Amino acid sequence: MTDEQIRDSIRLGVPFFGITERGEMMARYLPYGPVFKWSSNQIVPTPLQGSDLLWWLKASDEEDHQE
């Protein structure tokens, strides 16, 4: 999935599994359930939800554009 598809899935509240352009895995397993983000070295996922998750995605995009 692209970052845009991941954002759309988050906003629409649908289940998804995707890897961001930065290589981070994100998933939602139940409709409107929590969204989990984890790196390949972590076993326990860290839930991110709502505006915190959208802020994280926006901040990640801004960091990419500063390079």
N, C-alpha and C positions, 0 to 999 in steps of 0.2 A: 504494500500500500504506500501511496505517496503521503507526505505530511498533510496535504490538503484533504485527502480521503480520510485520514485519521481524524483530523479536526471535524470534518462533516459527521463522521460516525459518533464522535463525542457529543456534538451538538444535538444530533438526532436521537441519541439514546439507544442506539442499536448495538448488538454484540459485534465484536470485531477482534482481529488479531493482526498486528502490523509492526513493522520495524521502521523507525524514523530514518531520515536521511543521515542522522548522526549515529545510527547503529543501535539505538535504544529500543527495546521491545516494549510494546504496550498492548493491552488487551482488555476487553470487557466480555464477560461470559454470559451475563444475563441482561435482558433489556432493562435499561435505566439503572443497572447495578453500578457498583464502583468500577472505576477504571484503574487498572494496575500498571505501573511502570517499574521495570527492573532492568538492571544491566546483566550481562551474561555471567558475571562473577557472583551475583547475589542469588541466593536460593529463595529467600522470603521476599515476596513482592511488597512494594510500598504503595498503598492506595493514594491516588490523587483524584480529587473530584471537583466538579463545578468550576467556579471562577479561578481557583488555585491552579487547576490543570490548564485552563485556557491561558492564564498568565504565563505558565511555564512554557507552553508551546510558543507564545509570542516572544518571550525572552530568548528562547533558543534560536528563533529566526533572526532576532536582532543581533545576537552574537555572531551568527554566521555571516551577516552582511558587513560586519565591522572588519573582517579580515582583508 
